[in-house]
Structures are given as structure tokens and as C-alpha cells.
């Protein structure tokens, strides 16, 4: 795709000029006859309970085959999948779990429910992946696990992270909620760590409204995952004798049926998103003050969304002003992916995870309180202040991406030219 062009004399749409994006974005239906057939078959089983039906078993088998993993456990959500994996890794009260601060709360909820303390490591500035050296620096003798978030479908440097984890004896759990069929060095994200966790939320690459999967090659972890997802009930036995506290995170057969049909569409969906994401990167590379998403070297990004950054000094305006002008051009975008780094959320500021308690942030034995000061993860905080989020999906047309790139070019060049005139 040629670089996006924009006439510097064009008046911005926000000032009354013509819009750069003149056609509606492409849309499509997520669900179709394939899902209908699977759902009808599930209903005709006479049961929708996972242990008695065949759809959940078939989903886990097909997922394992797709990922080259020996075992899979289905869960009620991606958040549940991460909680299950944390439980299997032995995370409990007093432990620390390292995670990145630009992520959905689903990456963190299970840590807190296990009574462990989230420890936030910084991020790479343009891949938006966890920074391995920051992870290494945050490991202590209380660190039990690292949750590696493959944000937006861009893989982390798993070779380096796994080396750090092995050296320090720490479990690695991969959060692949946004990273279906993402690859790094020829391997799929989710196959490096002890366990890989996936989401089937309505807004992910593939969906069943909600749902999740936990994959592993370790038979003992697989056995524990089945227990963790089902109240510590062993469905291979008639004996019900739970030996640890586990939630009810079971997937039902209708969810599994839809997921099974969706799984067959995953490769085509990811391929199309990858084409569009790289096309957008090519279209906005070299624009003044615009820094495209940097695809991880040796990786294959599956582009759950597209995010780029603004250099306010180079473009002459702040991120929010840039986004307002871009929206006026008809380009779908938002100022940032989340409103702030996770550790600035009220829950962390006020230590209010649970009612009537500051646990697990305050140690009841010593009174020591975990704090999350400004500047804790300076790169992540700078990303939040300067990033622009754009939706990307398989229904977008080439023209959608070309017009979006032209809109970004128009806005960037206008503000850069105005800055030069003011200099």
C-alpha cells in the first residue's frame, strides 16, 4: 500500500472541510448457519451439561489439535480461564504475581481473588508488549507467577521471558484473550508458558458471547484445571470430596457449540486482520508525529485492535486534540485503549478489592501496605497519554484502511504544518 497522502491545503473536517473517510466501514455477521447447526445438535443431545454432552469435549479436543497442546479445559470466560490457571500454579495469599498495567481487569481479577498482590512490570513503548527486563527487575522471593499479556494480538518476547522465569523458578501464564493464533518465532502464543488462557468474549477474534479455554501440555495441571473450573468436583468419579476451594467456572454445551463453529473460522479471521493491520501500518509510516504499532520482531500479530502513538512535540498538538480532529474526519478511533494504567484505578488507590478490608494490599501481620505510585511504570504511563485506539476487524475493506490512513495523514500533516508556521 502506498503511503497515505493528504494535501496540506485541505481544511480539516473539524474546521468545516471535507471528511477523509467518506464510506461506511464494512460490517458483517459474526454468527451464521455453522453456529446454528452446532447449537441445534447440542439441543438434540437432551443435555446442556458439559460433563454429559459432547460439544464441550469436542471443543477442547479441536482446540488442543489447533494449538498442538495435549490438554484443554473449557471455562465460562477468559477471566475465569486466567483464575483457573493461577489456581493451578499454586498462587495464594501472600504471593506476588507480575502483570502489565495496560490490560483488561480480567488479567488481574484472579490474582486478587487468590489473595495475591499484583506487581506491575513496565512495557515496550511501541509493541505494547511486556518488557522482559522490567519483569526480571520486579521478581522477588514472593513471586509465584508471571501473567504475560499479548496485548492487541502482538506477542511478547517469550524466549527472554521464559528464560527469566526458568532461572527464577516462576510459573508463566499467557493471557491470549486478544491473541488468537498470534505467533512468536514460529510458535503460537499460549504454548510457551505452563498454561495459555483464551477468551471467547463477544468482542474477541472468535466468540460465543462469553467463554474461555485453558491449554497446557502438563497432565497434572490439566487435572487441576478441570477441578478448578468445577468446584473441585472430579467428574471421573462418583465421589464428591473437594479438597480445595474452587469456583464454578463451567462452560455449558450451547456456548461450546457456538465456540466449536467459531474455532473453524479463526484462521481466516486472523489472516484478514493481519493483512489489514499491516496495510494500515504501511499507510501511516513516516507521518510527522505518528508512531505506528511496531509488530514484534519474529512475531505475527493478529491485530485484535490497532493502536498507534502520537508524539505531541513533533505533531504540535496533544493526543486528545489529534483524536478529536481524526474523529471529525470520519475515522473510528478513541483516545487510548483504557482510561489509565490499571494501578491508578480506584480499587488500587483505595485498596478496596474486598468490603471492610484492605486485603490483600495490606498485610494484617505487619501492617505493611503495597503502594502503586505515579511513575511506577513510566513507559506504560506515557503510552496511555499518547496512544490512539482504532477498531479493526475482518469485515473492514481495503478502502476502509486506505481512507483511515488518509485521514491520519491529513490530520498529522495539518498540525505539523501549523506548528512549523508558528515556530
ZIMOQUI-V465874 format. One record per helix or strand of 3 or more residues. SS is the DSSP state (helix for helix, strand for strand). FROM is the first residue (numbers start at 1). TO is the last residue. If there is no record, write none. Layout:
# ZIMOQUI-V465874
ss=SS from=FROM to=TO
ss=SS from=FROM to=TO
This chain:
# ZIMOQUI-V465874
ss=helix from=13 to=15
ss=helix from=33 to=43
ss=helix from=55 to=67
ss=strand from=71 to=75
ss=helix from=78 to=88
ss=strand from=96 to=100
ss=helix from=106 to=113
ss=strand from=117 to=121
ss=helix from=132 to=138
ss=strand from=143 to=149
ss=helix from=151 to=153
ss=helix from=158 to=168
ss=strand from=171 to=175
ss=strand from=195 to=199
ss=strand from=212 to=216
ss=helix from=219 to=228
ss=helix from=253 to=263
ss=helix from=266 to=284
ss=strand from=305 to=310
ss=helix from=312 to=315
ss=helix from=319 to=328
ss=helix from=342 to=344
ss=helix from=346 to=349
ss=helix from=378 to=386
ss=strand from=387 to=391
ss=helix from=398 to=422
